[in-house]
Amino acid sequence: MPFLWEMLYESLHVPDGQEPFARAIVREPQLAKYVEGWGREGDAGFLAVGPDGQPMGSITARFYAEGNKSYGYVGSDVPELGMALLPAHRGSGIGTALLARLVEELRGRSVKRVSLSVDPRNAAAMALYRRFGFGEVRKDGTSIVMVANLDA
């Protein structure tokens, strides 16, 4: 669980030249919902672990209800993806491997679509998500909500 909290913090994109968020931000209700109670029915996720046994990153998918919408919410039948890597492991293909594994898992569970919320200034993430078929469905403040169809 501590690593999932760390990954939630790492998932918050900070554009170059801007101050990072205070770590306590992940305990705010609109963000804490991504980790609190992890392991409930429908939750799916994976950790990337290095040869030394240390975790390098995580990917999760979680369903949210209409009354408890997440940033990338598009419907109660569509889980929202969350992914982050420790800075030292970005750009090494780990994110691609994690996303491929999660998509495989969700398809195995007969999930038809998956959503996410991403800062459009995070060029690496945007490119990765587009490679996996995510398309923009709306802009929401400084984020873009994207959805991928998994039954194709």
SEKE-367844 format. One line per field, with one value per residue: residue number from 1; residue in one letter; x, y, z of N, C-alpha, C, O in turn. Coordinates in pm, 1 decimal, m for minus. Atoms other than C-alpha are relative to their C-alpha. Layout:
SEKE-367844
n [NUM	...] .
res [A	...] .
n.X [X	...] .
n.Y [Y	...] .
n.Z [Z	...] .
ca.X [X	...] .
ca.Y [Y	...] .
ca.Z [Z	...] .
c.X [X	...] .
c.Y [Y	...] .
c.Z [Z	...] .
o.X [X	...] .
o.Y [Y	...] .
o.Z [Z	...] .
***
This chain:
SEKE-367844
n [1	2	3	4	5	6	7	8	9	10	11	12	13	14	15	16	17	18	19	20	21	22	23	24	25	26	27	28	29	30	31	32	33	34	35	36	37	38	39	40	41	42	43	44	45	46	47	48	49	50	51	52	53	54	55	56	57	58	59	60	61	62	63	64	65	66	67	68	69	70	71	72	73	74	75	76	77	78	79	80	81	82	83	84	85	86	87	88	89	90	91	92	93	94	95	96	97	98	99	100	101	102	103	104	105	106	107	108	109	110	111	112	113	114	115	116	117	118	119	120	121	122	123	124	125	126	127	128	129	130	131	132	133	134	135	136	137	138	139	140	141	142	143	144	145	146	147	148	149	150	151	152] .
res [M	P	F	L	W	E	M	L	Y	E	S	L	H	V	P	D	G	Q	E	P	F	A	R	A	I	V	R	E	P	Q	L	A	K	Y	V	E	G	W	G	R	E	G	D	A	G	F	L	A	V	G	P	D	G	Q	P	M	G	S	I	T	A	R	F	Y	A	E	G	N	K	S	Y	G	Y	V	G	S	D	V	P	E	L	G	M	A	L	L	P	A	H	R	G	S	G	I	G	T	A	L	L	A	R	L	V	E	E	L	R	G	R	S	V	K	R	V	S	L	S	V	D	P	R	N	A	A	A	M	A	L	Y	R	R	F	G	F	G	E	V	R	K	D	G	T	S	I	V	M	V	A	N	L	D	A] .
n.X [81.2	m80.7	m47.6	110.6	8.7	m112.7	29.6	103.1	m71.5	m80.1	88.2	38.0	m94.0	m46.8	m71.7	m133.5	m6.1	98.4	m26.7	77.4	108.6	m29.9	33.4	128.3	112.4	60.1	97.4	123.0	100.2	11.8	m111.5	m12.3	91.0	m70.3	m75.4	70.7	80.6	m44.5	25.0	143.4	46.5	m16.2	m132.1	m101.7	m124.0	m126.8	m122.4	m122.7	m101.8	m131.8	m72.6	m38.0	120.8	57.2	101.9	m39.2	118.0	126.7	114.1	124.0	129.1	99.0	132.7	54.9	144.5	47.0	m8.3	m138.6	m71.2	m143.9	m32.7	22.2	128.3	89.4	115.6	m25.3	m41.5	m129.9	m101.8	m99.0	m137.7	m99.9	m131.6	m115.5	m129.9	m99.9	m70.9	m116.6	40.9	82.1	m62.3	m71.7	91.4	75.0	137.9	62.3	23.6	107.6	127.7	37.2	45.8	129.9	99.4	24.6	79.2	135.0	68.2	31.9	114.4	107.0	16.7	9.9	m69.8	m74.8	m21.8	m108.7	m12.6	m142.1	m36.4	m47.3	m140.9	m79.5	m10.5	m32.1	122.1	95.4	m42.8	24.4	143.2	47.2	m44.8	90.3	134.0	78.8	39.2	54.4	145.2	32.2	m99.6	52.9	m101.7	m132.5	m13.6	77.0	52.6	m14.7	61.6	m37.6	90.4	m80.3	59.6	m39.1] .
n.Y [m120.4	m122.5	m25.4	m56.0	m142.9	m65.3	m5.6	m102.8	m127.9	m7.5	m14.1	m140.2	m61.9	m134.4	m52.1	m53.0	m135.3	m23.0	63.5	122.9	m3.5	50.4	142.6	19.2	m15.7	129.8	34.6	m73.9	99.9	20.8	84.3	116.6	105.9	88.1	100.1	45.9	120.6	76.8	143.1	26.9	72.2	m71.0	m62.1	76.7	m75.4	71.2	m71.2	36.6	21.8	18.7	121.4	m9.2	16.3	m130.3	m43.7	m109.3	m69.9	70.6	m33.7	44.3	m33.6	2.9	m50.9	m104.0	m18.9	m133.6	m90.1	m9.2	m5.5	m22.2	m101.0	54.4	71.8	m7.0	84.0	95.3	127.2	m22.5	m27.9	m102.1	44.2	m85.6	59.4	m83.2	63.4	m82.2	m76.3	69.1	109.4	m51.5	5.0	126.6	102.6	61.0	m48.3	74.1	137.2	m4.0	m28.8	119.5	103.4	m39.4	15.7	143.9	37.4	m55.9	76.9	128.4	m23.5	m46.4	m145.7	m48.7	m128.0	m50.4	m143.9	m59.8	m144.8	m30.3	m137.8	3.9	m40.4	119.7	51.6	143.4	73.7	m15.6	86.7	138.3	28.5	1.8	127.0	104.5	m24.5	m96.2	m121.1	m105.1	m12.3	m135.5	m74.3	m28.5	m83.6	20.1	140.7	60.0	132.6	85.1	131.7	101.9	114.2	120.8	113.3	m5.1] .
n.Z [0.0	4.7	135.6	78.3	m34.3	66.8	142.9	18.0	1.7	123.0	116.7	13.6	93.2	m32.0	117.4	m24.5	m53.7	m105.2	m128.2	m22.0	m97.9	m133.6	m4.2	m69.5	92.9	32.1	m104.2	27.9	41.4	144.6	42.0	m88.0	46.3	92.4	m75.3	m120.0	14.5	116.1	m5.3	0.8	118.8	126.1	10.7	71.5	3.0	6.1	m33.3	69.1	m102.2	59.1	m36.7	m140.6	m80.1	m33.0	96.4	89.0	47.8	m17.1	83.7	m64.1	60.0	m107.1	32.5	m87.9	12.9	38.6	m114.3	m46.4	127.3	6.2	101.6	133.4	m0.6	115.8	m29.7	m107.6	58.4	64.0	m101.4	31.9	m8.4	m62.8	21.2	m29.3	m16.7	m66.5	104.7	55.6	88.3	110.6	131.9	17.3	50.7	m109.3	9.9	109.8	m46.5	m99.0	65.9	77.2	m95.1	m54.7	106.9	9.2	m117.0	11.5	105.4	m60.5	m88.6	89.8	m7.5	138.5	16.8	m115.1	13.5	m76.9	3.3	19.3	32.0	138.9	6.1	m25.7	136.8	1.3	m34.5	110.3	110.2	m40.6	0.6	139.8	59.6	m47.0	51.7	m77.0	70.0	m85.6	m6.6	m47.9	m76.9	m133.1	m62.4	59.2	36.6	109.0	m29.7	116.2	m11.7	99.1	14.5	m17.2	68.7	142.5] .
ca.X [0.0	274.2	404.6	58.3	45.3	390.2	275.8	m33.1	198.3	426.2	124.5	68.7	230.6	439.3	536.1	899.4	978.2	684.9	707.3	608.4	292.0	310.8	309.3	3.6	m208.8	m262.2	m463.4	m718.4	m1048.1	m1050.5	m711.7	m717.7	m1006.7	m756.1	m579.6	m806.9	m965.6	m753.2	m844.6	m1219.9	m1423.6	m1338.3	m997.2	m717.8	m352.7	7.9	347.1	666.3	944.5	1313.9	1568.1	1657.8	1297.7	1228.5	907.7	956.0	600.2	235.4	m77.7	m431.6	m788.2	m1078.1	m1451.7	m1617.7	m1984.2	m2179.6	m2182.9	m1805.3	m1670.9	m1300.5	m1115.5	m1143.0	m1497.3	m1708.5	m1949.9	m1988.3	m1920.5	m1586.1	m1284.6	m1034.1	m669.8	m394.6	m26.5	306.1	672.0	950.2	1146.2	1455.8	1252.8	1062.8	1130.4	1250.3	944.9	810.4	500.2	426.0	461.3	238.8	m30.4	m23.7	m63.2	m351.1	m534.5	m494.8	m635.0	m931.3	m1015.9	m1004.0	m1261.5	m1482.0	m1432.3	m1530.5	m1372.3	m1120.2	m1074.4	m803.5	m728.5	m398.6	m236.3	m187.6	154.3	271.3	384.8	528.7	207.0	m7.1	199.5	178.2	m196.9	m254.3	m46.8	m291.7	m593.8	m701.8	m891.8	m996.3	m1356.7	m1344.8	m1127.4	m1169.2	m969.2	m600.6	m669.0	m791.6	m1017.4	m940.5	m1109.5	m994.7	m1229.5	m1100.5	m1332.7	m1168.1] .
ca.Y [0.0	255.3	206.7	272.1	600.8	686.4	603.4	820.1	1109.6	1028.1	1022.7	1394.9	1562.7	1868.2	2068.6	2172.3	2480.3	2441.0	2354.8	1997.7	1937.5	1892.8	1519.1	1559.6	1633.6	1259.4	1243.7	1492.3	1304.7	1361.6	1186.5	948.1	756.1	610.5	413.1	394.4	53.7	m96.1	m455.1	m413.4	m608.5	m506.6	m355.2	m468.2	m375.9	m475.8	m370.4	m362.8	m506.5	m488.3	m770.7	m643.7	m697.8	m326.7	m189.7	46.6	138.9	45.7	38.1	10.6	10.7	87.9	137.5	446.8	523.6	821.8	969.8	929.1	1030.1	1016.7	1262.3	1030.9	914.6	829.6	575.9	332.6	43.1	188.2	153.7	436.0	358.3	501.2	452.0	584.7	494.1	610.3	878.4	659.9	401.9	627.9	591.5	232.0	46.1	m48.4	168.1	m1.0	m344.5	m250.3	m107.2	m413.3	m642.7	m441.3	m432.0	m810.3	m849.6	m620.5	m801.2	m1129.2	m980.1	m879.6	m508.3	m322.9	19.6	185.4	556.2	782.2	1144.4	1293.6	1635.1	1707.9	1859.5	1509.3	1425.2	1082.4	966.1	1107.2	920.3	593.4	615.3	697.3	392.0	182.5	331.8	589.4	879.5	1208.5	1230.5	1564.7	1832.7	1892.0	2187.9	2110.3	1745.5	1542.0	1242.7	959.3	624.5	305.7	38.4	m301.2	m522.6	m433.4] .
ca.Z [0.0	71.9	m282.1	m430.8	m239.1	m376.4	m728.9	m686.2	m603.9	m899.4	m1132.4	m1075.1	m1374.2	m1290.1	m1600.9	m1630.5	m1426.7	m1188.3	m820.5	m730.8	m532.5	m157.4	m83.7	139.6	m168.5	m223.4	100.2	m36.8	m97.9	m476.6	m503.1	m204.9	m366.1	m611.5	m334.4	m30.2	14.3	m263.0	m339.0	m350.3	m604.0	m959.7	m878.8	m1111.0	m1101.9	m1141.5	m1010.1	m1213.1	m996.4	m1078.9	m1055.1	m708.1	m594.2	m566.3	m724.1	m1018.4	m1111.0	m1097.5	m1306.9	m1175.1	m1299.4	m1071.3	m1111.9	m965.7	m905.7	m1034.6	m683.6	m639.5	m979.9	m1053.9	m1278.9	m1579.9	m1508.3	m1812.4	m1660.3	m1374.7	m1614.6	m1730.6	m1500.6	m1480.8	m1538.7	m1320.6	m1392.8	m1270.4	m1269.8	m1046.2	m1236.2	m1281.7	m1475.9	m1716.2	m2087.3	m2054.6	m2190.1	m1847.4	m1892.1	m2224.1	m2064.3	m1770.5	m1996.5	m2224.0	m1921.4	m1776.7	m2110.5	m2133.1	m1780.2	m1846.0	m2169.7	m1976.0	m1740.6	m2039.7	m1972.9	m2291.7	m2230.6	m2000.5	m1931.6	m1795.1	m1722.9	m1840.5	m1853.4	m2225.5	m2145.3	m2047.2	m2400.2	m2317.4	m2152.6	m2434.0	m2694.0	m2498.6	m2454.3	m2821.3	m2921.8	m2720.1	m2896.5	m2639.2	m2788.8	m2636.5	m2516.5	m2331.0	m2181.0	m1810.3	m1679.0	m1733.3	m1817.4	m2108.4	m2050.5	m2288.6	m2354.0	m2527.4	m2659.9	m2553.1	m2755.1	m3086.1] .
c.X [85.8	49.8	m111.5	m20.0	112.4	m27.2	m111.0	65.8	78.8	m86.7	m42.4	103.9	32.1	78.5	137.2	m8.5	m100.9	39.0	m81.3	m109.0	54.1	m45.0	m135.6	m119.8	m68.3	m102.2	m128.0	m101.7	m6.6	115.4	8.8	m87.1	67.2	74.2	m79.3	m86.1	41.6	m21.4	m147.3	m37.1	12.4	134.9	94.8	127.6	122.0	112.3	110.2	108.5	132.1	67.0	43.2	m119.8	m67.7	m104.2	47.1	m119.5	m124.2	m100.2	m123.2	m118.9	m104.3	m130.4	m42.0	m148.2	m30.8	16.6	140.2	92.5	149.1	26.1	m28.5	m130.6	m76.7	m124.3	35.9	42.6	136.8	104.2	95.1	138.9	82.9	134.5	108.2	123.9	88.0	82.6	116.6	m37.1	m87.4	78.2	72.3	m87.8	m83.7	m146.7	m76.8	m34.3	m113.0	m135.4	m46.5	m55.7	m136.0	m110.1	m35.7	m89.3	m143.9	m79.7	m42.2	m118.6	m121.4	m32.5	7.1	78.6	74.8	28.5	123.3	m9.4	148.6	17.3	57.1	144.7	93.4	10.6	27.3	m123.7	m101.5	36.3	m26.6	m147.8	m55.9	42.4	m91.4	m145.6	m86.8	m26.3	m64.9	m152.3	m43.8	121.7	m66.0	106.0	132.6	23.2	m85.5	m46.8	3.9	m62.6	56.4	m105.8	86.0	m54.6	36.0	112.2] .
c.Y [127.3	31.7	55.6	147.5	77.7	14.2	100.8	136.6	16.0	18.3	144.3	72.3	142.3	49.6	56.4	143.6	29.7	m75.7	m128.4	22.1	m41.0	m145.6	m26.9	9.1	m133.3	m44.2	81.1	m98.3	m26.1	m82.6	m129.1	m115.9	m98.6	m113.1	m56.3	m122.3	m87.8	m148.7	m33.7	m69.8	88.1	66.5	m94.3	82.2	m89.4	93.2	m47.4	m6.7	m29.5	m127.7	m1.2	m14.2	129.6	41.2	123.5	82.7	m84.0	44.9	m59.3	35.7	m18.6	61.5	103.8	15.2	144.2	99.8	18.8	4.4	27.3	103.2	m49.5	m74.8	21.1	m84.6	m103.2	m137.7	8.5	29.0	109.9	m54.9	104.0	m67.2	99.2	m87.4	92.1	69.3	m73.2	m106.9	45.7	m8.4	m129.8	m113.2	m66.6	41.9	m73.5	m141.5	m4.3	21.3	m120.6	m107.6	34.3	m14.3	m147.4	m47.4	48.2	m72.5	m136.8	7.8	51.9	147.9	53.2	128.2	32.8	147.9	42.3	151.2	31.5	148.6	m1.1	45.8	m117.3	m77.5	m150.0	m83.8	7.9	m93.5	m147.3	m33.7	m3.9	m129.2	m114.7	27.9	93.0	123.1	97.0	2.2	135.1	61.2	40.6	80.0	m17.6	m144.1	m35.7	m136.7	m78.4	m136.7	m90.2	m108.4	m125.6	m119.2	m2.8	m97.5] .
c.Z [0.0	m141.2	m87.8	31.7	m68.3	m149.4	m29.2	m5.6	m130.3	m124.7	m24.5	m84.6	43.8	m121.7	39.0	49.3	108.8	126.1	12.3	104.2	136.5	5.6	64.0	m94.0	m28.2	103.8	m13.2	m57.6	m150.5	m56.4	81.0	m47.4	m94.8	71.8	117.3	m29.1	m115.3	23.5	4.6	m130.6	m124.0	m17.1	m74.7	0.1	3.2	42.7	m93.2	107.0	m69.5	46.5	146.8	93.4	38.3	m104.8	m77.1	m45.3	22.2	m104.7	67.1	m87.4	108.3	m48.8	104.6	m28.9	m37.0	114.2	54.8	m121.5	18.5	m110.0	m141.2	m14.1	m129.6	20.4	105.1	m51.2	m67.5	107.9	m46.8	28.2	73.5	m14.1	37.1	12.3	81.6	m107.9	m65.0	m102.3	m117.2	m130.3	m30.2	m52.8	107.9	m5.4	m108.8	44.4	102.2	m66.2	m81.7	92.5	57.7	m104.7	m16.3	115.3	m13.1	m108.7	53.3	94.5	m77.6	17.9	m142.4	m25.5	128.8	m25.0	78.6	m12.4	m7.0	m29.9	m141.7	m16.1	30.1	m131.6	m4.6	30.9	m113.8	m116.0	32.4	m10.0	m142.0	m70.2	39.0	m37.5	82.2	m85.3	96.1	m4.7	56.4	66.6	130.2	74.4	m71.0	m42.7	m119.9	49.0	m129.4	29.2	m109.6	0.1	4.8	m74.6	m147.6	m28.5] .
o.X [52.6	58.4	m85.2	m49.6	90.5	3.9	m109.3	31.4	76.6	m38.5	m97.4	215.6	m57.3	186.8	156.8	m85.6	m94.6	106.1	m197.5	m102.3	153.1	m150.2	m201.1	m230.5	m188.4	m179.8	m222.7	m64.3	m26.2	103.0	40.0	m54.0	18.0	106.8	m70.0	m157.6	m37.8	2.0	m184.7	42.2	m28.4	173.2	92.5	122.4	115.4	104.0	116.7	130.4	138.2	16.0	68.2	m106.2	m169.9	m80.2	114.4	m104.5	m116.7	m88.8	m120.2	m111.2	m106.0	m131.2	m11.7	m194.5	51.0	54.8	159.5	187.8	190.9	m65.9	m71.6	m144.4	m95.0	m219.6	152.2	89.7	180.3	98.3	116.5	164.2	63.1	146.7	93.2	116.4	73.8	107.6	136.8	49.0	m135.1	200.5	149.8	m41.7	m170.4	m235.5	m192.9	m143.5	m197.9	m232.8	m165.4	m154.4	m220.8	m219.2	m153.1	m182.8	m237.7	m198.6	m151.3	m186.3	m221.7	m145.6	98.7	129.5	40.3	53.9	180.8	m79.2	227.1	m66.3	152.9	205.5	214.9	m62.2	m28.5	m149.2	m163.5	m51.2	m73.5	m184.4	m140.9	m33.6	m104.5	m236.3	m206.8	62.4	m127.0	m211.9	m154.1	214.2	m182.7	194.7	142.5	136.6	m182.7	31.6	m44.1	m69.7	80.3	m151.8	184.8	11.1	m17.6	158.2] .
o.Y [221.9	148.2	141.2	226.4	188.0	117.4	165.9	218.7	122.9	66.4	175.4	96.8	223.1	m1.5	103.4	224.7	135.6	m178.7	m131.9	114.7	m113.5	m179.5	m126.0	m28.8	m136.4	m136.3	59.8	m184.5	m140.5	m138.9	m234.6	m231.9	m209.6	m214.3	m175.5	m127.0	m168.5	m200.4	m149.7	m74.8	204.3	97.8	m215.7	204.8	m207.5	214.9	m165.5	89.3	m110.1	m195.9	m107.1	m4.5	128.6	25.5	211.3	199.8	m200.4	152.4	m171.8	123.7	m119.8	161.7	90.7	m11.0	234.0	214.4	95.6	m72.9	102.0	144.1	28.5	m159.7	133.8	m72.9	m141.1	m220.7	m86.5	133.6	130.1	m114.7	224.3	m187.7	219.4	m205.4	214.3	9.9	m59.7	m151.3	m37.0	5.5	m136.8	m226.7	m148.2	m40.4	m109.9	m191.1	m93.3	m45.9	m152.7	m173.1	m53.6	m61.6	m181.6	m124.6	m26.9	m99.1	m184.6	m92.0	89.7	190.4	18.6	149.5	m15.5	189.2	m36.2	204.8	m23.4	210.5	m73.8	22.2	m105.1	m173.9	m220.3	m184.5	m92.6	m158.3	m222.2	m136.1	m87.5	m183.7	m211.6	m38.5	103.1	174.3	57.0	m2.7	181.8	m7.7	79.4	21.6	4.2	m182.4	31.9	m213.3	m32.6	m180.1	m46.4	m150.9	m136.8	m223.2	m83.8	m107.2] .
o.Z [m71.4	m179.9	m172.3	m58.1	m118.3	m208.9	m133.7	m90.6	m191.3	m227.2	m130.2	m39.0	69.0	m150.2	151.0	m2.0	171.2	120.5	m28.1	185.1	145.7	m48.6	31.6	m55.9	m54.7	78.2	62.5	m137.1	m191.6	m165.2	25.8	m23.0	m115.0	9.7	146.5	m129.2	m163.7	132.7	21.5	m224.6	m123.7	m129.8	m54.5	m10.6	37.3	25.7	m127.6	180.8	m162.3	135.4	204.4	215.3	106.9	m224.6	m23.2	m80.2	61.4	m163.6	116.9	m173.2	178.4	m120.4	223.2	m140.0	m17.1	90.8	149.1	m131.3	107.1	m180.8	m226.1	m102.1	m175.7	m56.7	119.3	26.5	m132.5	172.4	m166.3	132.8	56.1	7.9	15.3	46.5	75.8	m212.7	m185.7	m178.3	m195.0	m132.2	m125.6	m64.5	76.8	17.2	m90.0	16.6	96.7	m32.3	m81.5	59.0	73.1	m72.8	m31.2	93.7	13.7	m90.9	22.4	119.0	m17.0	m5.5	m217.0	m135.5	236.7	m138.2	154.1	m98.5	70.3	m95.8	m167.8	m120.5	15.1	m155.1	m88.8	m35.3	m148.8	m173.4	m53.2	m67.6	m172.5	m150.3	m35.8	12.6	56.8	m153.4	194.6	m112.3	28.0	109.7	133.4	136.7	m191.8	m71.3	m153.5	104.9	m233.1	144.2	m222.1	106.0	m67.8	m79.2	m223.2	m142.3] .
***
